[in-house]
Amino acid sequence: MNTLANDTFLRALRREPTEYTPIWLMRQAGRYLPEYNATRKRAGSFLALCKTPDLACEVTLQPLERYRLDAAILFSDILTVPDAMGLGLYFAEGEGPKFERPVRDEAAVRQLAVPDPSGELRYVTDAVRTIRGALAGSVPLIGFSGSPWTLACYMVEGGASDDFREIKTMLYRRPDLLGRILDVNAAAVAAYLDAQIEAGAQALMIFDSWGGALADGAYQRFSLEPMRRVIASLKRRVDEPLIVFTKGGGGWLEEMAGIGCDAIGVDWTVNLGRARARVGDRVALQGNLDPMALMAGPEQVRAEAIRVLDDFGAPKAGAGHVFNLGHGISQFTPPDNVAVLVETVHDHGRRLRGGGASASSL
Amino acid sequence: MNTLANDTFLRALRREPTEYTPIWLMRQAGRYLPEYNATRKRAGSFLALCKTPDLACEVTLQPLERYRLDAAILFSDILTVPDAMGLGLYFAEGEGPKFERPVRDEAAVRQLAVPDPSGELRYVTDAVRTIRGALAGSVPLIGFSGSPWTLACYMVEGGASDDFREIKTMLYRRPDLLGRILDVNAAAVAAYLDAQIEAGAQALMIFDSWGGALADGAYQRFSLEPMRRVIASLKRRVDEPLIVFTKGGGGWLEEMAGIGCDAIGVDWTVNLGRARARVGDRVALQGNLDPMALMAGPEQVRAEAIRVLDDFGAPKAGAGHVFNLGHGISQFTPPDNVAVLVETVHDHGRRLRGGGASASSL
């Protein structure tokens, strides 16, 4: 394993002491950056961008050239896995991701198989390798996957949904069928994450975007338990920490802390101080500024960032905080506000640890 | 005040002993009922239905003719108040509610005024009076309003939103301006609810549909505090209990229990047993079956309803449970499943109290 110039992010996830609070942003390589839009235009489409390792590498690095972020995250989509299962991922303009062949009946479920990460998904591991090379040991690279439940939502609904009627009808009527989809997805996600680690990812994140749509009880069975199985079956060593993020999952933090992850991502509805009291020193926490706070002026961005840091409090031994948004950054974010945010988090994070202000973060 | 043939719902809200667990369903008069669709067709539009007291009364009573529900709820829309402020409510086909004149700047905010409930909103109190007469003391009638924050969301966004960018930009940039909108809304909601009580409503509910979109801290300031002010300024007596429902508000139950309401509505992500432990005997709880559970077969509907009842547990002295869904009933619900649900809740609620099964609920 190579030595990193900046391993603050990894140490915070392992709840080891750090000099300041590390920060990265979900969707940090995205449409709020003009250079991203330029590369995407060159690629022709979002999917082409995901599937061309050199271009995926290019956009992954763009936010790191602008801001002193403490981690890079593989540029990809959470739906690469079901796409590789042959469901036909496409993006309808203004409508988000869709599948040509949703999984709605027993026959479709029976046909599902775990995709070989070195086959159809080769472009992902190629991108990981390319990005690792380009990062040259500056900051760690995060690999990621959608959660088995979240992938299932898109696979069964055939796209985004506001009531999850198709998959919940399956859940309540045919839990056995949903269980089989989740079994395949769990095995597929584990193989996919293993392949990313092997290609060079230094941390992992599981995005459970839709776990918060589930009823209490159903969440534990259909989202949390498959994630636990993914984590248990990974070949990763303790060196590569793993973050689980269930959006809307603030009610289940204690249970999330028990599935073998190193950190929990929390959305902005959660008070970080209370969350910390609930999970104790079992896991680190990642979050949780409201992405819309970045629509304000710089002074307000600063104040909101400080509030989040103060809510978590001073990271004493055994606790870890990685600053992030509570969800992906909005395409309407003024890029200058991100600079203010990163600087504030680093500076105030030092102050919280009793350190001097800012010379070393400039 | 007239004597009610069935006041189980009111007693449960007051945490007094009841023989069984009362039930009503959010949006119980709605598109899943063919008779509702027939009346709506006669009315010409959803808004015409809301604004014609005789027709609003007709649809309010329809679910009570089919099912042994323990309460009726005024048929109306949560956006009547901003409509009466002159913002021009309309419904674009398949897009939900919209306002012709959203409130986006200082000038628009300055023009906002509290509508007189006996003026523009007269059709609402007329409907309450008509429905009370038609109910003839069978079950209590619930009046309702959107919360000041939820009304503000629609007023500023101009319709539904998935990121609340307009109102959150105002919140973070110009909290003073948002504060003025919320002041007007709080006064308007209080006057509106007072007028409904005066016209005969026997319980009140505040729907805070979008409180769960707020960050911790912002929720307390911009949603909870205005609701507290509404409740504090109501002229209602202790006879008319009040329910507050913040969808996605499961993290804030303790704080909600302290704003003067009698009960808290909770969505399906919340475990009712844990919620009960958190709020103690300060308030009753209302909820919280996943509306999509009604897409299953009757056996599964029964099992899910029993699970919710068992999660709450036996309602001992000082506790109260009103069964409901965790959100409005889906238009795709098979009506027969609602019959199964109501019967199950009554029967199992009796069993939980150590009573015999079902003769009296048949």
Chai-1 contact restraints between the chains, C-beta under 6 A:
chainA,res_idxA,chainB,res_idxB,connection_type,confidence,min_distance_angstrom,max_distance_angstrom,comment,restraint_id
A,K168,B,M292,contact,1.0,0.0,6.0,A-B,restraint_1
A,T169,B,M295,contact,1.0,0.0,6.0,A-B,restraint_2
A,Y172,B,A293,contact,1.0,0.0,6.0,A-B,restraint_3
A,Y172,B,A296,contact,1.0,0.0,6.0,A-B,restraint_4
A,Y172,B,Q300,contact,1.0,0.0,6.0,A-B,restraint_5
A,R173,B,A296,contact,1.0,0.0,6.0,A-B,restraint_6
A,A215,B,W268,contact,1.0,0.0,6.0,A-B,restraint_7
A,A215,B,D290,contact,1.0,0.0,6.0,A-B,restraint_8
A,D216,B,T269,contact,1.0,0.0,6.0,A-B,restraint_9
A,D216,B,N271,contact,1.0,0.0,6.0,A-B,restraint_10
A,G250,B,G251,contact,1.0,0.0,6.0,A-B,restraint_11
A,G251,B,G250,contact,1.0,0.0,6.0,A-B,restraint_12
A,G251,B,T269,contact,1.0,0.0,6.0,A-B,restraint_13
A,W268,B,A215,contact,1.0,0.0,6.0,A-B,restraint_14
A,T269,B,D216,contact,1.0,0.0,6.0,A-B,restraint_15
A,T269,B,G251,contact,1.0,0.0,6.0,A-B,restraint_16
A,N271,B,D216,contact,1.0,0.0,6.0,A-B,restraint_17
A,D290,B,A215,contact,1.0,0.0,6.0,A-B,restraint_18
A,M292,B,K168,contact,1.0,0.0,6.0,A-B,restraint_19
A,A293,B,Y172,contact,1.0,0.0,6.0,A-B,restraint_20
A,M295,B,T169,contact,1.0,0.0,6.0,A-B,restraint_21
A,A296,B,Y172,contact,1.0,0.0,6.0,A-B,restraint_22
A,A296,B,R173,contact,1.0,0.0,6.0,A-B,restraint_23
A,Q300,B,Y172,contact,1.0,0.0,6.0,A-B,restraint_24
